[in-house]
């Protein structure tokens, strides 16, 4: 990576990563790490990029941080206990009530394949 600068840095969902790498692949050959990442994203991406962005916004509207929203999108939890484990990643987050948990699970279910 000699001579390359980081232009932008932000969090991205697996679907967004896949879309970015597919675009780069059209423009030329991908490096080894990029090829592995594209293969991983192809196997584990559960949504299209547009759906991922919409779901991220819906989750952020329910009070999730960008990091937690992307983690929920990546895992797509189907049960409250798994969702609570994901939400526990944020040490500063207050415990979430059952109503909010159900709303988040409703969003996940609405985007599930």
VENTAJO-V812794 format. One record per helix or strand of 3 or more residues. SS is the DSSP state (h for helix, s for strand). FROM is the first residue (numbers start at 1). TO is the last residue. If there is no record, write none. Layout:
ss->SS from->FROM to->TO
ss->SS from->FROM to->TO
//
This chain:
ss->h from->14 to->27
ss->h from->32 to->44
ss->h from->49 to->61
ss->h from->66 to->75
ss->h from->80 to->87
ss->h from->98 to->111
//
